[in-house]
Structure formats: C-alpha cells, structure tokens
C-alpha cells in the first residue's frame, strides 16, 4: 500500500497544522517537506480513534532504493515520526516522535 493519502497531494498542497504543532515541528526539525513526503509515501495506517489515523513509512519501504532516494536528507528522521492525520478535517493533528534506528 503506497501513498495512503497521496490522492490529496497530486499537486503539492499546503498542510494545515496548528500553531503549537508548528512550534514543536521546528524544535524537532520536522518541516513541511518532510511531512508531505511521509503523507505521500506512508505505507502503514492504523486507526488512532476520533476520526484520525496514524501514518508511518515502514522500515521495509525505507530499505527500497527509490524510497531512500526520495527521502535522502530525511532518511534518519522519517523512521522516527508518526503523523496523526484527521480524516474529518483533512489536517495534521500532531506528529509523534520516537528514537528508532533504521536497520
């Protein structure tokens, strides 16, 4: 499953995020380009409740040379974020950060 919500990004649309999330993004070095790439190439989608889904790019996908090329400068960050996406408002609710290493 490639690009769970890629149909929303057929043209680079702006991503709606709250001001508190925008501040946390800057602190963590997560910019709009990285968010767009994850939203476009997420292959893991789990129900997060309240009309939201948790989106991630799997480690298996990140081992593919094409995906590694796409994420080039973000390869170390992409395996550490989960985007909580509201299907109701079509916006990013939050970004969960972890400290996983790409195997």
Phi and psi in degrees as GROMACS dihedral restraints (atoms count N, CA, C in turn):
[ dihedral_restraints ]
;  ai    aj    ak    al  type     phi  dphi    fc
    3     4     5     6     1  -113.3    20    10
    4     5     6     7     1   134.1    20    10
    6     7     8     9     1    68.6    20    10
    7     8     9    10     1    62.7    20    10
    9    10    11    12     1   -51.2    20    10
   10    11    12    13     1   -41.4    20    10
   12    13    14    15     1  -121.9    20    10
   13    14    15    16     1    28.5    20    10
   15    16    17    18     1   -63.5    20    10
   16    17    18    19     1   -25.3    20    10
   18    19    20    21     1   -60.9    20    10
   19    20    21    22     1   -24.8    20    10
   21    22    23    24     1   -77.0    20    10
   22    23    24    25     1   -16.1    20    10
   24    25    26    27     1  -117.6    20    10
   25    26    27    28     1    32.0    20    10
   27    28    29    30     1   -61.7    20    10
   28    29    30    31     1   -31.2    20    10
   30    31    32    33     1  -121.1    20    10
   31    32    33    34     1   142.3    20    10
   33    34    35    36     1   -58.6    20    10
   34    35    36    37     1    97.6    20    10
   36    37    38    39     1   -87.7    20    10
   37    38    39    40     1   156.0    20    10
   39    40    41    42     1   -74.1    20    10
   40    41    42    43     1   149.7    20    10
   42    43    44    45     1  -104.8    20    10
   43    44    45    46     1   123.8    20    10
   45    46    47    48     1   -78.2    20    10
   46    47    48    49     1   123.8    20    10
   48    49    50    51     1  -136.1    20    10
   49    50    51    52     1   150.7    20    10
   51    52    53    54     1   -72.6    20    10
   52    53    54    55     1   161.2    20    10
   54    55    56    57     1   -62.0    20    10
   55    56    57    58     1   -45.0    20    10
   57    58    59    60     1   -59.9    20    10
   58    59    60    61     1   -39.5    20    10
   60    61    62    63     1   -65.5    20    10
   61    62    63    64     1   -42.3    20    10
   63    64    65    66     1   -59.0    20    10
   64    65    66    67     1   -41.2    20    10
   66    67    68    69     1   -64.2    20    10
   67    68    69    70     1   -43.6    20    10
   69    70    71    72     1   -66.0    20    10
   70    71    72    73     1   -36.4    20    10
   72    73    74    75     1   -57.7    20    10
   73    74    75    76     1   -47.7    20    10
   75    76    77    78     1   -61.9    20    10
   76    77    78    79     1   -40.5    20    10
   78    79    80    81     1   -62.4    20    10
   79    80    81    82     1   -35.2    20    10
   81    82    83    84     1   -94.2    20    10
   82    83    84    85     1    -3.2    20    10
   84    85    86    87     1    73.5    20    10
   85    86    87    88     1    30.1    20    10
   87    88    89    90     1  -107.2    20    10
   88    89    90    91     1   109.0    20    10
   90    91    92    93     1  -103.2    20    10
   91    92    93    94     1   177.1    20    10
   93    94    95    96     1   -63.2    20    10
   94    95    96    97     1   -33.0    20    10
   96    97    98    99     1   -62.7    20    10
   97    98    99   100     1   -45.6    20    10
   99   100   101   102     1   -63.4    20    10
  100   101   102   103     1   -44.1    20    10
  102   103   104   105     1   -59.2    20    10
  103   104   105   106     1   -45.2    20    10
  105   106   107   108     1   -59.7    20    10
  106   107   108   109     1   -43.2    20    10
  108   109   110   111     1   -63.7    20    10
  109   110   111   112     1   -43.1    20    10
  111   112   113   114     1   -64.6    20    10
  112   113   114   115     1   -44.7    20    10
  114   115   116   117     1   -61.6    20    10
  115   116   117   118     1   -36.4    20    10
  117   118   119   120     1   -73.3    20    10
  118   119   120   121     1   -33.5    20    10
  120   121   122   123     1  -116.3    20    10
  121   122   123   124     1     8.0    20    10
  123   124   125   126     1   -59.1    20    10
  124   125   126   127     1   132.2    20    10
  126   127   128   129     1  -121.3    20    10
  127   128   129   130     1     4.4    20    10
  129   130   131   132     1  -119.9    20    10
  130   131   132   133     1   126.9    20    10
  132   133   134   135     1  -137.4    20    10
  133   134   135   136     1   119.0    20    10
  135   136   137   138     1  -123.7    20    10
  136   137   138   139     1   146.2    20    10
  138   139   140   141     1   -65.7    20    10
  139   140   141   142     1   130.1    20    10
  141   142   143   144     1  -111.8    20    10
  142   143   144   145     1     4.3    20    10
  144   145   146   147     1    82.2    20    10
  145   146   147   148     1   163.8    20    10
  147   148   149   150     1    54.2    20    10
  148   149   150   151     1    35.6    20    10
  150   151   152   153     1    77.0    20    10
  151   152   153   154     1    17.7    20    10
  153   154   155   156     1  -115.7    20    10
  154   155   156   157     1   156.5    20    10
  156   157   158   159     1  -127.9    20    10
  157   158   159   160     1   150.5    20    10
  159   160   161   162     1   -99.6    20    10
  160   161   162   163     1   122.4    20    10
  162   163   164   165     1  -114.7    20    10
  163   164   165   166     1   136.2    20    10
  165   166   167   168     1  -144.7    20    10
  166   167   168   169     1   158.7    20    10
  168   169   170   171     1   -99.5    20    10
  169   170   171   172     1   125.1    20    10
  171   172   173   174     1   -72.2    20    10
  172   173   174   175     1   157.7    20    10
  174   175   176   177     1   -65.2    20    10
  175   176   177   178     1   -32.6    20    10
  177   178   179   180     1   -62.6    20    10
  178   179   180   181     1   -42.6    20    10
  180   181   182   183     1   -64.6    20    10
  181   182   183   184     1   -39.1    20    10
  183   184   185   186     1   -69.3    20    10
  184   185   186   187     1   -13.0    20    10
  186   187   188   189     1   -84.1    20    10
  187   188   189   190     1   -11.8    20    10
  189   190   191   192     1   -78.6    20    10
  190   191   192   193     1   135.2    20    10
  192   193   194   195     1   -61.4    20    10
  193   194   195   196     1   -36.4    20    10
  195   196   197   198     1   -64.3    20    10
  196   197   198   199     1   -44.1    20    10
  198   199   200   201     1   -68.3    20    10
  199   200   201   202     1   -39.7    20    10
  201   202   203   204     1   -60.5    20    10
  202   203   204   205     1   -38.2    20    10
  204   205   206   207     1   -66.6    20    10
  205   206   207   208     1   -41.9    20    10
  207   208   209   210     1   -62.9    20    10
  208   209   210   211     1   -42.5    20    10
  210   211   212   213     1   -91.4    20    10
  211   212   213   214     1     2.4    20    10
  213   214   215   216     1   -13.5    20    10
  214   215   216   217     1   -75.4    20    10
  216   217   218   219     1   -76.7    20    10
  217   218   219   220     1   -10.5    20    10
  219   220   221   222     1  -106.2    20    10
  220   221   222   223     1     7.8    20    10
  222   223   224   225     1   -56.5    20    10
  223   224   225   226     1   -35.8    20    10
  225   226   227   228     1   -77.3    20    10
  226   227   228   229     1   -26.1    20    10
  228   229   230   231     1   -86.0    20    10
  229   230   231   232     1   -34.2    20    10
  231   232   233   234     1   -63.7    20    10
  232   233   234   235     1   -32.1    20    10
  234   235   236   237     1   -77.2    20    10
  235   236   237   238     1    -6.0    20    10
  237   238   239   240     1  -106.8    20    10
  238   239   240   241     1     6.9    20    10
  240   241   242   243     1  -124.9    20    10
  241   242   243   244     1   145.9    20    10
  243   244   245   246     1  -125.3    20    10
  244   245   246   247     1   126.6    20    10
  246   247   248   249     1   -96.7    20    10
  247   248   249   250     1   127.4    20    10
  249   250   251   252     1   -94.4    20    10
  250   251   252   253     1   114.5    20    10
  252   253   254   255     1  -110.7    20    10
  253   254   255   256     1   129.4    20    10
  255   256   257   258     1   -88.1    20    10
  256   257   258   259     1   116.5    20    10
  258   259   260   261     1   -72.8    20    10
  259   260   261   262     1   -23.6    20    10
  261   262   263   264     1   -73.3    20    10
  262   263   264   265     1   -44.3    20    10
  264   265   266   267     1  -103.5    20    10
  265   266   267   268     1    -0.8    20    10
  267   268   269   270     1    51.0    20    10
  268   269   270   271     1    53.4    20    10
  270   271   272   273     1  -147.9    20    10
  271   272   273   274     1   162.0    20    10
  273   274   275   276     1   -78.3    20    10
  274   275   276   277     1   125.4    20    10
  276   277   278   279     1   -84.9    20    10
  277   278   279   280     1   -50.1    20    10
  279   280   281   282     1  -160.7    20    10
  280   281   282   283     1   169.2    20    10
  282   283   284   285     1  -123.6    20    10
  283   284   285   286     1   122.2    20    10
  285   286   287   288     1   -94.1    20    10
  286   287   288   289     1   129.7    20    10
  288   289   290   291     1  -110.0    20    10
  289   290   291   292     1   137.5    20    10
  291   292   293   294     1  -131.7    20    10
  292   293   294   295     1  -177.9    20    10
  294   295   296   297     1  -121.6    20    10
  295   296   297   298     1    50.4    20    10
  297   298   299   300     1   -80.7    20    10
  298   299   300   301     1   152.5    20    10
  300   301   302   303     1  -106.3    20    10
  301   302   303   304     1   142.0    20    10
  303   304   305   306     1   -74.2    20    10
  304   305   306   307     1   123.6    20    10
